[in-house]
Structures are given as C-alpha cells and as structure tokens.
Amino acid sequence: MIDDIILVDENDVQVGTGEKMAVHEAGKLHRAFSIMIFNSRGELMLQKRAKEKYHCGGLWTNACCSHPRPGETLAEATKRRLAEEMGMTCELEEIFSFIYKSSFSNGLTEHEFDHVFVGQFDGEPNLNPSEAEAWRWISEKDLFEDIERNQDNYTPWFLNIIERYFKKVN
C-alpha cells in the first residue's frame, strides 16, 4: 500500500501529496503531528522508537508522532495513530505548531509543519513493537537533566517540542 502524506506550504496550506519515503528523501515540507501525554502527576510519557524505524530508531521521543493521511483531519489522525502506536486513547488538544527541518545520516530529511497535541492518561500503553520498543514516565526536572547529559538519545523534533512547550507553560 502506498503511504501518501500531505505536502504543505509555510502556512500549512495543502499544496499536494507525496509518497512518504520520497517526500523524506527530497526533504519536502509536509504536515505532521506530535502527541505529548502527561499523567495526573505531571510526568511526561516518553516512547523509545523501534530500532527498525526508517530514521531515529532507538531514540527517545514524545508518546506518538506521525502524519495525517490525505483527506484525514488532524483530530482523526492523532486518535488513529495513538491507538496504533501506543494502544491507548485519550482526549487530545492542539497547543501549538511549528516548522522544523532535520537531516539524518541515512539521507532522509524531516521537514515538517508539526502540530503539537497534548493529552492526559494514567494507565499503561500497549506498545506496537514495530513502532515503539519501550516507554516510561519522566518528570520535567529529570527530563531536562537527562537531555543535558544524553542529548543524542532524543529525536530532534522532540528537543524542539519540549523547549517550546515548557517555555509556554512555565
């Protein structure tokens, strides 16, 4: 099955679609989303990406991230992917968006208009092993201390997201 994603301009207006791997090989700007999940204690859920992922395998990141399909709303896509990747559901709210670009050693480039969503969940996820190999809860303090020591263990978009998020809420 062809996995098409939505190409956008700098204002997040759709300008076309493209096959996911071809878009990442060309570094074209496309629509994406990232989901941050907190528990009632204020801890953030981290996901360790499966080693087999097409980039950033084995790195820690936010609970879920992906791309909406053509014709799919962000609300539909976020609920679908959170269930597919983490085996969980919760209410999600979009809190901000931003554009970032990051190139990887395998020749792929993420150039995303990333919509960031947040939700609350107090259970245990049921990981899809082709997407995530581990998960954990972490406090804001422990997260920033670990990033200071081990920044290379985290995805580049996640580092962008948490910097923006914690500036917004603190």
N, C-alpha and C positions, 0 to 999 in steps of 0.2 A: 504494500500500500504506500502510495506517495504521501509524504508528510509535508504538506504545504503550510507555510506561515505567512503572516501579513506584513508586507513592506509598507513603511510609513515615511512621511517627511518629518521635519523637526517640530511640527505642531501636532504630531500623531494623527495626521490625516492619511488614510489609506491611499497608496499610490500603486498598489498591485499586490501580487502574491508571488511566492517562490518556494521551491523545494528546500527544505530545512538545511540540508548539508551544503547545497550550492550557495545558499544565502550566507552561511557561515564561512565558506571558502572565499567568497567575494567580499565579505565584510559589509554587507548592505544593512542599512538601518531597518530594524523590524520591531514589531510590537512584542512585548514580553511582560511577564508579571513575576513578582516575588512575594511570598507569603511569610510573614513573621507571626509565630504563635507564642503566646505567653500563657503561663498558668496563673492561678489566683495568688500565688506568692510573688508574682512579678518576674519569674525566671523565664528566659527565652529558650525555646526548643531549637536545638541545632540538629541538622542532618549531616551525616558523613556520606558523601556521594559514592555510589558504587564505583569500584575501580574500572569497570568496563565502560563507563560513560564516555561519550565522544570527546569531551575535554573536562579537565579539572577532576578526574576520577580520584577518589580517596581524600578529597579536601572537605573540610567542614564548611557549612553554609547555612542559610536560613532553612526553615522547615520544608519549603517547596518552592520551586521556580520552574517556569515553562513558558510556552507560547500559546495564545489562543489560536484556534483554527479559523480559516476564512468562514465568515458567517456566524461565528460564535462570539457572544458577548464576553467581556472580562468576568462578569459575575458567573456565567455558566462555566467558563474555562477554569477559574480558580477553584470552584467546588469540585469539578471533574478531576482535576489534577491532584488536589489534596487527597481525595479518596483513592486515586490510582497509585500515587507515590507513597503515601503515609497511612492509608487505610483508615482515615478518620474524616469527620466532618465537624464544622463549627461555623458560626456566623462570621463573616469577613467584611471589613470596611476598608475602602481605599483611603490612604492617608497622604500620599504624595506620589509624584512621578519625576523621573529624571532620565537624561540620556548619558550613556557611558559607552566607551569603546575600549576593548582589551584584546590583544592578540596573544595567541598561545604557540608553544613550540611545535605543535603538530600542523601548523599552517592555518588553523581556523581562527576566526575573529568574531567576538561578540560585539556587535554594535546595536545596542538596544535602547528603545524608548521603554523604560521599565516602570510599570505601575506597581507600587508597593501597597500590599494589603496587610492588615493586622487582624488577629482573632485571638480568642481565649479558649483554652482546652485544658482539662485537668486529668486526663486519662493517659493511657499508653497507646502510641500508634501501633499499627500493624504494618510493618515495612514491606514494600515490594522490593525484593532483593536485587532486581535488575536496575532499580533506581537509587536505593539507599542501603548502605551496609551497616549503619549504626545511627543512634540518636542519643541525645542527652539534654537535660535541663541545665542552664547555667545562669548565674546572676550577672547583672551588668558589670559589677566590680571584677568578678572572676573572668568574665569575657575579655574586658579590656586589658587585664593583666596578662592573660594568655596570648592575646594578639601582640602585645608588646614583646613577648618572648618568642612567639612562634607564628609570626605574620604569614609565613609561607604555607601554613597549614590551612589557610582560609581562601575561599574564592574571591576574586577581585570585586565582583559585584556586591558581595556581602559586606566587604570592608567599606564600600561606598554607602550602602544602605544604612549600616549601623551608625556611621558618623553622622549622616543626615538625621536619622531617627532620633538619636539621643540628644542632638542639639535642639531638635524640635520639641521634645517632651521635657527636657530638663531646664 
